[in-house]
Amino acid sequence: MTIIIDGKKIADGLCEELSQKISILRRKHNIFPCLKVILVNKNPASQIYVRNKQKKAESIGINSETIVLPDNISENKLIEKINELNDDPSVNGTLVQLPLPSHIRAGKVINTVNVEKDVDGFHDENVGRLVKGERNCLVPCTPKGVLHLIKLVETDLSGKNAVVIGRSNIVGKPMLYLLLQENCTVTILHSQSKNLAEYCSKADVVVAAVGKPNFVQESWIKEGAIVIDVGINSVNMKGRTKLIGDVNFDRVKEKAKAITPVPGGVGPMTIAFLMINTVIATCLQKKVEISDFMSLIPVSTVQGTNR
Ligand code: GUN
């Protein structure tokens, strides 16, 4: 029987545990974690993502505010706003929803966020720490959530072949380093790669983050592989909009040992790990022992290995 990984249930469980830990922070330490989300575009998908992040934060006791800025805002004004949040000690996490309008340099904006408040883990310094396997860095939420799901199916990933399809800074590249820390042999495939089926057919773990509906076929997948679908593609089917993943779910599930559905797989995990990152950032800033919070997550995904 194939395991259909219920990301929503797993994410709800993590958030439930986290909310108990947040109430301890509030009661015992008088600390109130606070997340600010900046939205600078009218992209409907971004608006939904941001609303879901704020709703989840509020529901588990994280103070949260979405700051909506006009999409013709200048880069300087946006940077000014981020610096304001950097200087505000009551703010523990700042997230700038991507994509940004094309007149704004996303790299410059991301690197303006204080490294310790960078709950997305996108700042160059946090990326560098992840690459080097250092401790206590903030790691991007989606790959962290994906690794959590994989490890619930298979605790020891040493020596496993992993294929990541997609080389984005948000998912593909950080996923590579997290899987490497787990001692996987990792291959990244992308739009210019040849023979995708050949690489995938040797993989024990496949992570698809390519943004192409139903891209991954069952003929590519090894019997018994773990298949994680990060894609969220909006498609029109008989006049109705439907969300589907990068993996041909109905067919691939017949071969995989475990597979995530879309929706209800990786999406809720991204939000759960944003909440976890916000609490980790808060604890690091307030010099509160964070080991309590780490128990929620497989250790190597937060601590790195220094190898
Ligand atoms: N846009 C799509 N995914 C993400 C994410 O994880 N963080 C931010 N800030 N923007 C996104």
Residues whose N, C-alpha, C, O or C-beta is under 5 A from the ligand:
A	BS01	GUN	L95 V96 Q97 L98 P99 D120
